[in-house]
Amino acid sequence: MPQVLLVEDDAYIRETLVSLLQDEGYQPRQVSTQHEALALVDTATFDLIITDLLAHDKARPLASAMMLRERAAPTPVAILT
């Protein structure tokens, strides 16, 4: 099963996306903050990362999302807004 990291701070949206991903045959790991996501990418490998832009540093959300992308390279990162 492909491993997907889902970073979403809204619990309802996160649970909905987890359900959809599971229905499509993915194995999602879910976190609600950038800090949790960074800790996971340092210790686990993912086939895809889906992240909500607003789950990151509110002052610099794009820079924070790019930090996740750099740390997780070469894993593709999809950004939701």
KAQUI-V727554 format. One record per residue. PSI is psi in whole degrees, 0 to 359 (NA if undefined). OMEGA is omega in whole degrees, 0 to 359 (999 if undefined). NEAR is the number of other ideal C-beta (glycine too) atoms within 8 Angstrom. Layout:
# KAQUI-V727554
PSI | OMEGA | NEAR
PSI | OMEGA | NEAR
This chain:
# KAQUI-V727554
133 | 176 | 5
137 | 180 | 8
127 | 180 | 12
132 | 172 | 14
125 | 179 | 18
121 | 179 | 15
109 | 184 | 18
125 | 183 | 14
341 | 179 | 9
116 | 186 | 7
319 | 181 | 6
313 | 179 | 6
318 | 180 | 9
312 | 181 | 13
323 | 178 | 8
314 | 179 | 8
321 | 177 | 12
315 | 179 | 11
315 | 179 | 8
317 | 179 | 8
317 | 179 | 11
319 | 178 | 10
331 | 181 | 6
4 | 175 | 6
13 | 177 | 6
158 | 176 | 11
94 | 183 | 8
143 | 166 | 11
134 | 185 | 11
139 | 174 | 10
163 | 183 | 10
355 | 181 | 10
160 | 176 | 9
319 | 182 | 13
319 | 177 | 6
320 | 181 | 10
316 | 180 | 15
321 | 178 | 11
320 | 180 | 8
318 | 182 | 12
342 | 175 | 14
341 | 185 | 6
349 | 183 | 5
160 | 178 | 8
137 | 180 | 5
152 | 175 | 13
336 | 181 | 7
145 | 172 | 13
128 | 175 | 17
121 | 184 | 12
139 | 173 | 17
129 | 181 | 13
324 | 183 | 11
358 | 176 | 8
1 | 182 | 12
186 | 179 | 14
117 | 185 | 8
332 | 180 | 5
328 | 182 | 4
65 | 187 | 7
320 | 182 | 11
319 | 178 | 7
321 | 179 | 8
320 | 178 | 11
323 | 178 | 14
327 | 176 | 8
318 | 177 | 10
316 | 180 | 17
316 | 180 | 10
317 | 182 | 7
331 | 184 | 9
359 | 183 | 11
139 | 10 | 6
18 | 181 | 3
131 | 177 | 11
144 | 180 | 6
124 | 175 | 12
130 | 182 | 8
127 | 175 | 8
149 | 175 | 8
NA | 999 | 5
